[in-house]
């Protein structure tokens, strides 16, 4: 079992990777939409803005409370604490 310190470091790393991955996905989606619409948008500037927003969001911890709230709404806090998140129901 990993120590508490290592678990925190892993959680931060995975959260950061997730935000950067989403920034990359959204940059390609924006690029595709603008190309279909015939707009001339600088792709690199879009990537810089989205990656910057992802890094700022990661450093401020803004996404963590939102994730907790969403997880609580999806499965009910008492149920998740009893069984653990992701366990199958009997």
Residue pairs with C-beta under 8 A, 6 or more apart in sequence:
2 10
15 58
15 63
15 64
16 58
19 54
19 55
19 57
19 58
19 63
20 51
20 54
20 55
22 54
23 47
23 50
23 51
23 53
23 54
24 47
24 50
24 51
26 50
27 43
27 46
27 47
27 50
27 51
30 41
30 46
30 50
31 41
31 43
31 46
34 40
34 41
57 63
71 80
71 85
72 80
75 85
83 89
